[in-house]
Amino acid sequence: MAAHFGRLGAMASGRAPYDAKAAADNAEIVATLAKLPWAAFGEGTDKGDTRAKPEIWKEAAKYKEASDKMQAEIVKLNTAAKAGNVDALKAAFGPAGASCKACHDNFRKD
């Protein structure tokens, strides 16, 4: 997910040339992947070696809220990328990235 999100970020920030097709393709992959990790944190998955903080299981409602917010922002990012407009991509990228970061900050060990 990070590789595809990073490509979008590079275009949104001007570090890479804007390519509408590449933006749309990468955003579609990110949108698909954004739906997948949540099943890995269900009941009983708090055992063993993990980068997840215990708060995932102790604050399940807060974790669910963060995951829902991230997925909603990724939908907006995907829509913006499909618009074929770098300004739309730029506007949607920041909130999407912030939603990812918030979850990592609160629920992932360094």
Secondary structure, 3 states (H helix, E strand, C coil): CHHHHHHHHHHHHCCCCCCHHHHHHHHHHHHHHCCCHHHHHCCCCCCCCCCECCHHHHCHHHHHHHHHHHHHHHHHHHHHHHCCCHHHHHHHHHHHHHHHHHHHHHHECC
